[in-house]
Amino acid sequence: MNKETQQKDPFWVYVSITVFVIVAGILLIKQSENEKFAPIKQQVAEENAQMNIRVLN
């Protein structure tokens, strides 16, 4: 009888690595967008706070 060694198919390892790289890339892009637009969001929040003045009679 031949003793053949069976090698596991690395398909799922490749799939998991690819998914991890894609998700990490998306998260990095989202974080850089949040950092880029943070001053604009702060300015909008300040303008909203200034416009939210109630006039009391």
OpenMM code with the backbone's topology and positions (N, CA, C; nanometers):
from openmm import Vec3, app, unit

residues = "MET ASN LYS GLU THR GLN GLN LYS ASP PRO PHE TRP VAL TYR VAL SER ILE THR VAL PHE VAL ILE VAL ALA GLY ILE LEU LEU ILE LYS GLN SER GLU ASN GLU LYS PHE ALA PRO ILE LYS GLN GLN VAL ALA GLU GLU ASN ALA GLN MET ASN ILE ARG VAL LEU ASN".split()
positions = [
    Vec3(0.0822, -0.1178, 0.0000),
    Vec3(0.0000, 0.0000, 0.0000),
    Vec3(0.0872, 0.1249, 0.0000),
    Vec3(0.0423, 0.2177, -0.0745),
    Vec3(0.1109, 0.3463, -0.0777),
    Vec3(0.0599, 0.4349, 0.0349),
    Vec3(0.1527, 0.4987, 0.0969),
    Vec3(0.1134, 0.5974, 0.1978),
    Vec3(0.1318, 0.7358, 0.1367),
    Vec3(0.0216, 0.7881, 0.0876),
    Vec3(0.0272, 0.9209, 0.0274),
    Vec3(-0.0131, 1.0231, 0.1342),
    Vec3(0.0646, 1.1260, 0.1409),
    Vec3(0.0308, 1.2310, 0.2365),
    Vec3(-0.0720, 1.3230, 0.1722),
    Vec3(-0.1770, 1.3486, 0.2477),
    Vec3(-0.2801, 1.4384, 0.1980),
    Vec3(-0.2511, 1.5788, 0.2475),
    Vec3(-0.2498, 1.6697, 0.1537),
    Vec3(-0.2280, 1.8087, 0.1896),
    Vec3(-0.3620, 1.8800, 0.1927),
    Vec3(-0.3768, 1.9645, 0.2930),
    Vec3(-0.5012, 2.0396, 0.3039),
    Vec3(-0.5041, 2.1483, 0.1970),
    Vec3(-0.6209, 2.1698, 0.1449),
    Vec3(-0.6388, 2.2733, 0.0441),
    Vec3(-0.6384, 2.4098, 0.1122),
    Vec3(-0.5487, 2.4978, 0.0740),
    Vec3(-0.5397, 2.6284, 0.1419),
    Vec3(-0.6415, 2.7300, 0.0904),
    Vec3(-0.7476, 2.6858, 0.0246),
    Vec3(-0.8466, 2.7762, -0.0336),
    Vec3(-0.9056, 2.8686, 0.0715),
    Vec3(-0.9498, 2.8132, 0.1842),
    Vec3(-1.0148, 2.8962, 0.2866),
    Vec3(-0.9163, 2.9905, 0.3539),
    Vec3(-0.7915, 2.9527, 0.3594),
    Vec3(-0.6899, 3.0431, 0.4129),
    Vec3(-0.6750, 3.1634, 0.3205),
    Vec3(-0.6706, 3.1385, 0.1906),
    Vec3(-0.6612, 3.2477, 0.0940),
    Vec3(-0.7848, 3.3366, 0.0983),
    Vec3(-0.9007, 3.2758, 0.1107),
    Vec3(-1.0245, 3.3531, 0.1171),
    Vec3(-1.0252, 3.4401, 0.2422),
    Vec3(-0.9874, 3.3846, 0.3559),
    Vec3(-0.9887, 3.4623, 0.4801),
    Vec3(-0.8857, 3.5755, 0.4759),
    Vec3(-0.7702, 3.5524, 0.4200),
    Vec3(-0.6692, 3.6576, 0.4081),
    Vec3(-0.7194, 3.7687, 0.3162),
    Vec3(-0.7812, 3.7308, 0.2048),
    Vec3(-0.8341, 3.8299, 0.1114),
    Vec3(-0.9435, 3.9135, 0.1765),
    Vec3(-1.0336, 3.8490, 0.2492),
    Vec3(-1.1411, 3.9215, 0.3169),
    Vec3(-1.0826, 4.0152, 0.4216),
    Vec3(-0.9852, 3.9690, 0.4966),
    Vec3(-0.9219, 4.0522, 0.5987),
    Vec3(-0.8567, 4.1754, 0.5365),
    Vec3(-0.7858, 4.1570, 0.4258),
    Vec3(-0.7191, 4.2695, 0.3597),
    Vec3(-0.8222, 4.3697, 0.3081),
    Vec3(-0.9307, 4.3207, 0.2507),
    Vec3(-1.0345, 4.4100, 0.1988),
    Vec3(-1.0999, 4.4889, 0.3120),
    Vec3(-1.1356, 4.4206, 0.4202),
    Vec3(-1.1999, 4.4886, 0.5338),
    Vec3(-1.1040, 4.5895, 0.5968),
    Vec3(-0.9785, 4.5537, 0.6120),
    Vec3(-0.8805, 4.6459, 0.6691),
    Vec3(-0.8640, 4.7686, 0.5792),
    Vec3(-0.8622, 4.7482, 0.4493),
    Vec3(-0.8521, 4.8605, 0.3560),
    Vec3(-0.9710, 4.9537, 0.3657),
    Vec3(-1.0900, 4.8966, 0.3742),
    Vec3(-1.2112, 4.9784, 0.3864),
    Vec3(-1.2087, 5.0582, 0.5158),
    Vec3(-1.1693, 4.9942, 0.6251),
    Vec3(-1.1632, 5.0649, 0.7536),
    Vec3(-1.0602, 5.1783, 0.7508),
    Vec3(-0.9466, 5.1551, 0.6867),
    Vec3(-0.8451, 5.2605, 0.6786),
    Vec3(-0.8957, 5.3779, 0.5956),
    Vec3(-0.9660, 5.3487, 0.4877),
    Vec3(-1.0202, 5.4558, 0.4035),
    Vec3(-1.1256, 5.5348, 0.4802),
    Vec3(-1.2145, 5.4651, 0.5507),
    Vec3(-1.3182, 5.5342, 0.6280),
    Vec3(-1.2560, 5.6215, 0.7368),
    Vec3(-1.1524, 5.5716, 0.8027),
    Vec3(-1.0881, 5.6496, 0.9080),
    Vec3(-1.0229, 5.7745, 0.8509),
    Vec3(-0.9584, 5.7629, 0.7360),
    Vec3(-0.8944, 5.8807, 0.6772),
    Vec3(-0.9988, 5.9818, 0.6321),
    Vec3(-1.1154, 5.9341, 0.5855),
    Vec3(-1.2225, 6.0267, 0.5488),
    Vec3(-1.2753, 6.0983, 0.6719),
    Vec3(-1.2910, 6.0263, 0.7827),
    Vec3(-1.3385, 6.0899, 0.9058),
    Vec3(-1.2407, 6.1960, 0.9535),
    Vec3(-1.1114, 6.1676, 0.9438),
    Vec3(-1.0112, 6.2650, 0.9857),
    Vec3(-1.0101, 6.3858, 0.8926),
    Vec3(-1.0329, 6.3612, 0.7637),
    Vec3(-1.0282, 6.4704, 0.6670),
    Vec3(-1.1454, 6.5658, 0.6863),
    Vec3(-1.2628, 6.5120, 0.7184),
    Vec3(-1.3822, 6.5940, 0.7302),
    Vec3(-1.4137, 6.6353, 0.8738),
    Vec3(-1.3273, 6.6033, 0.9682),
    Vec3(-1.3514, 6.6393, 1.1083),
    Vec3(-1.3618, 6.7900, 1.1291),
    Vec3(-1.2734, 6.8724, 1.0690),
    Vec3(-1.2881, 7.0173, 1.0892),
    Vec3(-1.4191, 7.0712, 1.0319),
    Vec3(-1.4628, 7.0156, 0.9213),
    Vec3(-1.5886, 7.0605, 0.8609),
    Vec3(-1.7059, 7.0240, 0.9513),
    Vec3(-1.7036, 6.9034, 1.0054),
    Vec3(-1.8105, 6.8614, 1.0965),
    Vec3(-1.8131, 6.9498, 1.2216),
    Vec3(-1.6954, 6.9853, 1.2709),
    Vec3(-1.6882, 7.0723, 1.3889),
    Vec3(-1.7445, 7.2100, 1.3569),
    Vec3(-1.7122, 7.2625, 1.2392),
    Vec3(-1.7630, 7.3927, 1.1993),
    Vec3(-1.9145, 7.3910, 1.1847),
    Vec3(-1.9689, 7.2854, 1.1274),
    Vec3(-2.1141, 7.2735, 1.1125),
    Vec3(-2.1806, 7.2660, 1.2496),
    Vec3(-2.1194, 7.1924, 1.3421),
    Vec3(-2.1755, 7.1821, 1.4769),
    Vec3(-2.1744, 7.3186, 1.5460),
    Vec3(-2.0669, 7.3947, 1.5285),
    Vec3(-2.0602, 7.5283, 1.5882),
    Vec3(-2.1654, 7.6214, 1.5274),
    Vec3(-2.1827, 7.6142, 1.3961),
    Vec3(-2.2829, 7.6983, 1.3308),
    Vec3(-2.4236, 7.6614, 1.3779),
    Vec3(-2.4491, 7.5329, 1.3934),
    Vec3(-2.5794, 7.4901, 1.4438),
    Vec3(-2.6024, 7.5390, 1.5873),
    Vec3(-2.4972, 7.5371, 1.6672),
    Vec3(-2.5096, 7.5852, 1.8049),
    Vec3(-2.5372, 7.7353, 1.8058),
    Vec3(-2.4758, 7.8086, 1.7154),
    Vec3(-2.4991, 7.9527, 1.7091),
    Vec3(-2.6376, 7.9847, 1.6557),
    Vec3(-2.6883, 7.9032, 1.5650),
    Vec3(-2.8215, 7.9273, 1.5081),
    Vec3(-2.9334, 7.8829, 1.6015),
    Vec3(-2.9002, 7.8059, 1.7020),
    Vec3(-3.0002, 7.7524, 1.7926),
    Vec3(-3.0210, 7.8484, 1.9104),
    Vec3(-3.0574, 7.9692, 1.8775),
    Vec3(-3.0814, 8.0724, 1.9796),
    Vec3(-3.2328, 8.0907, 1.9917),
    Vec3(-3.2809, 8.0798, 2.1101),
    Vec3(-3.4237, 8.0974, 2.1335),
    Vec3(-3.4498, 8.2379, 2.1840),
    Vec3(-3.5463, 8.3026, 2.1240),
    Vec3(-3.5812, 8.4385, 2.1641),
    Vec3(-3.6954, 8.4302, 2.2642),
    Vec3(-3.6692, 8.4838, 2.3808),
    Vec3(-3.7713, 8.4822, 2.4859),
    Vec3(-3.8344, 8.6211, 2.4955),
    Vec3(-3.9666, 8.6273, 2.5026),
    Vec3(-4.0362, 8.7570, 2.5139),
    Vec3(-4.0563, 8.7908, 2.6597),
] * unit.nanometer
topology = app.Topology()
chain = topology.addChain("A")
for resn in residues:
    res = topology.addResidue(resn, chain)
    for name in ("N", "CA", "C"):
        topology.addAtom(name, app.Element.getBySymbol(name[0]), res)
